[in-house]
Amino acid sequence: EAQMIADSDRGHSWTRGILGIQCPEIHICMSPAAQKVVTHLIELCGDTFEIRSYERKTALVCEEEPFDFPDDVRAGDALIVFTKRAVLDIAGRLERQGIRTSVIYGSLPPEIRRRQIRMFSAGETRVVVSTDAIGMGLNLPVRRIVFVQTEKFDGKETRPLKTEEIRHSYQRRTVCPICQGARPPAGALS
């Protein structure tokens, strides 16, 4: 997956991953927004490529009503925040209300992450609370994504989410994104 390869802060991770693979054929999944960067990279390496485009079969819609935490939390929700601390805080609040919760964040050890994914996928937990790490190649039976936070600290400042960050969090899921207290940037759902 290479949705965020053009991101100035995180794109190097995808570039390194693509350039470091030693195999006869590579399949790269990405949004159309990343296609120009990836094809340019392939051309610089002197390699060939074939592009296959796929159409989303279900619409992505932003709900009209503001999300009220925790009253509006439903089974199958993925609640998105942007720090480990916020993940643990929200999960703890839900657990205290009797809502079984899985957690996912970037520094979660792989074996724990797999267990959390397995529990949510099996229905042992009702909700997953995650950072944008949920968009890093995880396929979960998410029914709805809720952006509990619409701003994130990018290492320099706290700023509103970029359209590509919103897309990345739900790129391959059939979900209805909700932004608490704000609408997503124009074009984020197209």
Salt bridges, closest charged atoms under 4 A:
GLU1 OE2 - ARG172 NH1 2.18
ASP7 OD1 - LYS162 NZ 3.90
GLU25 OE2 - HIS27 NE2 2.67
GLU50 OE2 - ARG52 NE 2.83
GLU63 OE2 - ARG74 NH2 3.45
GLU63 OE1 - ARG144 NH1 3.52
GLU64 OE2 - ARG183 NH1 3.93
ASP77 OD2 - ARG144 NH2 2.60
ASP89 OD2 - ARG93 NH1 3.51
ASP132 OD2 - ARG10 NH1 2.92
ASP132 OD2 - LYS152 NZ 3.05
ASP154 OD2 - ARG159 NE 2.90
GLU165 OE2 - LYS152 NZ 3.65
GLU165 OE2 - ARG159 NH2 2.68
